Amino acid sequence: MMRKKIMISVFLVTMLLSSCLYSERVRGSGRSVTFNENFSDFSELDFSNAIDAVIEYGNEYEIVVSIDDNLKDYVEIEKRGDKLYLGLQDHVSYSRVDYKVHITMPFLASIDASGASEIKISGFKTDEDFRIDVSGATELEGFINVGDLYLDVSGASEIELIGSGKKLTIDGSGASEMNFGDFKVASANIELSGASEVVVNVQEELNVDCSGASEVKYYGNPRLKNISTSGASEIKSLE
């Protein structure tokens, strides 16, 4: 009897917490509506809620959003400082959402993305540094030429970039996969854990700290400077 009371209490608490987390449940209609948002003077992007985003270089700012017609009022896009935040209202449980955004902008400095977003970037060429922070099974691909490139990748996310940079710094975990075989850099500092994998193209110097069955494969003939591997991790030349 006591065990049954405990189980009922746990169930009621769980239901209460669920109701607190989600005040509403919404399912996409399957009928899309497209509209423009008017923002400018931003150089950083933050995506959430499984957005399918295309980001292209252009002289003018333009943001075109496409989403299920019954979810238009749930779209949240706001600019704080230099960063543009794109997502959906909090405390709502969403299902079968088709959320797309096409962004044109003259300069891109960073991307933050989570919640299984899919992002494509193209056309950006700069000597400035660029930062990518992705998690939650996010996928990012595209073409970009930058100064130094900094990446924080986790949660089984995937990244594939083509282009070039000066220095590549990677912090990868959670079985993430990264392909920079066609992204040439002078040097790279790589820290991997949790069975993550990366392919890089390094010309001068490579530093690696790998654990948890992670794998680093590299093109080029760099000097292997600071190398540390553990837990069945390995470093392999592809030349």
N, C-alpha and C positions, 0 to 999 in steps of 0.2 A: 504493500500500500504506500509506504514512504517513497519507494523508488518510482512508483507511478506518479505521485504528486510532484516529485522532482522533475520528471520528464515533462509533465504538463507545464510546470513553471518555466522550464527551459524553452519550450515551444512558444509560450506566451511572450517571453522576453524577446525571442527571435522575431516574432511577428511585430512586436512593438518597435524594435530597432529597424526592421525593414520599412515600416510605415514612416519612421522618422527620416530614413535615408531618401526615400522616394515618395514625394507627395502626389505624384501623378505618373501614369504609365501611358506612353504614346507609341503608336505604330505608324510608320510611313505609309502614305496612301498609294505610292507607286506612280503618282502623277506629278511630274516636276514643274516647278515654276522658276523662272530666271529673272534676276534683278541686279542692279548695280549698287555698290556702296561707295560713298564719297569720302575717302581718306587720302591724305598725302603726307609727305615729309616723314616717312618712316623708313627704316633700314633693317629692322629686325622683325622676325615673324615667329609667332607661337601658335601651334595647332593642337587641338584636342578633339575628342569625340569622333575618331575615325573619319577624318576629312580626306577626300581625294583632291589633291592640290597640284596645280601646274603653275610654276613661277618662271616668268620670262623677263629678260632684259628689255627695257624700252625707255624712251626719253620721258614719257609721261606716266603718271600713276593711274592705274585702272584696276578695279576689283569687280569681277562678275561672279555672282553666286547662283548656284542651282541646287534646289532641294525639293523634297516632297511638298506639295502645296499646303498640306495641313500642318507643316512644321516651320513655315516662313517666320511666324511670330516667335519661334523658339531660338532663332539664330541670334547669337551674340557676337558682335564684332566691335572692338573698342581699341582706341589708341592711347597708350600711356607712355609718355616720353617718346623715344624713338622706336618703340615696339608696338606692333599691331597684333592683337590677340583675336583668334578666331575659334569659335566653339559653339556649344549649345547651352541653354539654361541648365543650371545645376538642379539637383534634387528631383530629376525626372528620369524615369526608366525608358530608354529609347530602344526600338527594335525595327529592323528592316529600313534603315535610314539611308537614303542616297544623297549624300552631301558633297557637292563639288564646288571648287572655287578656282578661278583663273585670275592670277595676279600679274600685272605688268608694273615694273618699277625700275628706276635708273641705277640703284645701288643696293646690294644685299650684303649685310654684315654677319647675320646669324640666323639660324633656324633652330627652334625648339619644337619637338613634336612627340606626341604620345597617343595612346589609345588606338593602336593599329591604323594610324594614318598612312596614306600612300602619297608620296611627294615626288614630283619631277621638276628639276631646275635646268635652265639652259641660258646660254648667251652672256654670262657675266664674266668680265675680264677686269682684274684689278690687281694692284700691288699691295692692297690692304689685307690684313688678316681676316680669316673667316672661321666661324665657330658653328659646330653642329652638336646638338644634344638631343638624342632620340631614345625612346624607351617604349615598352608595351607592344612589341611586335610591329613596330613601325618600319615601313620600307621607304628608302630614299634613293633616287638615282638621278644622273644627269651629267652635264658638262659645265665645268667652271675652272677658270684660271685665277689663282689667288696668291697672296704672300704666304704666310704661315697658316696651316689648317689644323684646327683643334677639334677633336671628336670625343664625345662621351656617349658610348653606345651600350645599351643594356636591354634586358627583357626579350631576348630572341629577335632582335631587330636585324634588318639587312640594309647594307649600304653598298652602292656601286657608283663610282665617279670616274669620269674621263676628264683629262686636262692636265694641269701642272701646278706646282707650288714650290715654295722654298723648303720649309720644314713641315713634317707631318707628325702630329702628336695624337696618339690613340689610347683611350682608356676603355676597354671593351670587356663585357661580362655577360653572364646569362645566356650562353649558347648563341651569341650574335655572330653574324657573318658579314665580312667586309671585303670588297674587291676593289683594289686600287692598282691593278696590274697595268692599266692604261692611264694612270695618274702619276706622272714622273716628278719626283722630289729629290733634293740634294741630300737630305738627312731625315731620319725617322726615329721617334721614341715611341715604343709600343709596350703597353701593359695589358695583358689579357688574363682572364680567369673564367672558370665555369664552362669549359669546352667551347670557347669562342675560336673563330678562325679568321685569318686575314691574309690577303695577298697584297704585296706592296711592290713598288718599282723605285728603288733607292740607288742613287749614284755614288754617294760619298761615305756616309756613316749611318750605321744601324745599331740602335740600342733596344734590347728586348728583355722584358720580365714576364715570364709565362708560367701559369700554374693551372691545375685542374684539367689536364688533357687538352689544352689549347694548342693551336698550331699557327705558326707564322711561315709563310712562303714568300720568297722575294726574287724579283728580277733585278738585274744589275750586278755590279761587282763592288759593293760597299765594304768599308772596313767594319768588321764586327767588333764593336768597342765594349760596351757593358752588356753582357749576356747572362741571363739567369733563367733556368728552366727547372720545373719540378712537376711531380704528379703526372707523368706520361706525356708532358708537353714536348713539342719539338720545333726546330727551326730548319727550314729546308730551302736550298737554292733551286730556282727553276731554270737556271741557265744551262 
